[in-house]
Amino acid sequence: MKVEVMDMIMGAGKSTSAIKTIQSNVDDFYFVVVPYLHEVNRYIDACNGVLPENNQLIEPCDEETSKSVDLQNILQKRKGSVVTTHSMFENLKADHMGAITNMPLRKGEKVLILDETIDLVKPVNSKRLPKEALQADVENEYIVVNETTGLVKWNSFKDEMTGKYPHHEYLKDLCDTGMLFFIDDQYLVMEVPLDFLNCFDRVIVMTYRWSSSIMANYLEVNNIGWKMLDTDTKSILEVYEYIAEHLIIPDHYSVSGLSKNQMKNVDVSDLKKDFNQSIKAAMAEYDVPIEDILFTTFRNVGNEDMVDWYKTIKVGKWQRKDSQNRVEPVTFLSHTTLGTNEYANCRLMVYGLDKHLMPSVHSYFAKRGHSISGDAWALSSLLQWLFRGCIRDRDSGKDMVAVILSPRMRKMAQEWLAGIKRQVAEGKVEGTSKVLSMGAKERRTKMQQFKQWKNNNPGAECFSFEDYIEHGGPALKRKLKAMKKAA
């Protein structure tokens, strides 16, 4: 397996490049994974006129059986290549991996294309796998936890207790594919197991800020390297220039205590009031109508459903049904949303949360002697959400206002924007950094040194921790001096 990474900012043409790759290598078997259904149709429309009849991109459907069964039929009967959404990973089975591994090809390679990286390590869905039921399975010896690695295995010598635990089939699939772990009293799911990646000759990942992703860190701890693909720096600089001119991050909208843990201890009525006032004030200040705004926060705060509350205020009363037939406000968009152009008209983006990596995910990496930067991950998640708005539509020529209510998240975004402006001024796109392979102790020490260096050098907010590690303080200080002289 060769892992190849295309690290480019949103809007710089990653999907277009992937489509060209498929069109240029028509004998390869492709397994394309995208965030949303409309992207599935984009790949089908762009590629199936070029691919041979026996290798057309096919989307598994659930009209007659289920998507999982249909996927198995496509793979076993070699009907063609596959294009599907990230949700398919929830139904991944060992049989699927076996079918891909054993698939005969007369020529060409088996290629996995991931359009947007995914959080490979995440807490289990408590609705599908209640912790109490899992504990009962441990006690009844249906599953066994490896004390060293935390890997959860299915006990094949134990007969299944029919009907008592309805989640057993899903649980067994997770165990069979090596996707379930139990670490620090928390169950974690590997969204894609290594065995699945190993089914392919090549894995192409298209993302932005690769080194801050959970997937990059996951491959790192499993000793799997990757190659950074060449990117069109001219195209990237054009995007950067547009961002530098059209993205506004005001400093005067602020709400404290917006992390998941902090929200458990706040007066939710006060929080709702702060959110509502911030949205209305920003709409008035920047003259943005309701149809051009988006708001996000955690869906649940304590016992409060924030989406239901949002429906009760003026800005949330414009509603529609989502893909699951639930009525939701048009102007509320989940903070986990990736890769869609549906909201590219929005000129005001209000971000009402302070995002942190789950402690159990930190524990997964720490158990393997590795440290993952929670701040870098949180910033990447924020940027993905912000780039659902009009900043991705360079043809519009419109400014986008990002009202980031959390001081921590806002500071990171402002420093990122300062870095974008610096690269535009220098006419140079910076590459990847050396931060990823750092151990936890070294990262903490270097981060303390970086913060002290920034405090001692006014204007240094345009440099990131990654820049500091890549170039060192003295080199950045010389660069900062040259920038001030040029200005």
Number of C-alpha atoms within 10 A of each C-alpha: 15 16 20 17 22 22 22 21 21 21 18 21 15 22 22 13 14 20 16 13 12 23 17 13 14 17 18 20 26 25 20 24 23 23 20 16 14 14 20 20 16 13 21 19 12 16 20 17 11 15 21 13 11 11 19 21 28 22 21 20 14 12 8 8 9 13 17 18 15 17 22 21 15 18 21 16 10 17 15 20 21 22 24 25 19 19 13 14 15 15 14 22 19 15 15 20 20 16 19 20 17 11 15 10 12 7 9 12 15 22 23 24 22 22 23 22 23 19 15 20 25 19 18 18 12 11 8 12 17 13 16 10 16 18 13 13 19 16 11 12 16 22 20 18 17 12 10 8 13 19 18 25 21 21 16 11 8 11 9 13 12 8 8 9 15 13 15 21 11 16 22 20 19 25 22 16 20 21 23 27 23 20 21 12 8 16 23 23 22 22 23 20 18 16 15 19 17 16 21 21 17 18 22 21 27 24 23 20 20 24 23 21 24 23 19 23 23 20 15 17 16 10 9 14 13 17 11 15 15 10 16 13 15 13 15 20 19 15 21 23 17 20 20 19 13 16 17 16 17 15 14 11 19 16 17 17 17 23 17 18 13 12 19 15 11 15 10 16 10 10 18 15 10 17 22 16 13 20 23 14 13 20 18 11 9 13 11 16 13 18 15 17 24 27 22 21 22 19 16 14 20 15 8 12 12 18 20 15 12 21 19 11 12 11 22 21 14 15 15 13 11 11 7 6 8 10 14 19 22 21 23 22 20 14 20 11 16 21 19 18 16 10 20 17 19 26 24 28 27 22 24 26 24 25 22 17 16 13 12 19 23 16 17 24 19 15 14 11 13 21 24 28 19 19 16 20 19 19 22 19 20 23 17 22 22 26 24 24 25 26 27 22 19 16 8 11 12 17 19 25 25 23 24 27 25 20 19 16 21 23 16 19 19 18 16 18 20 19 21 23 19 19 18 20 14 10 15 14 15 12 11 14 16 13 21 20 15 15 14 15 12 11 20 14 10 16 16 10 15 21 13 11 16 19 12 10 14 9 14 19 19 18 19 18 19 19 21 23 16 17 12 13 17 11 13 17 16 10 13 19 14 11 14 9 8 8 7
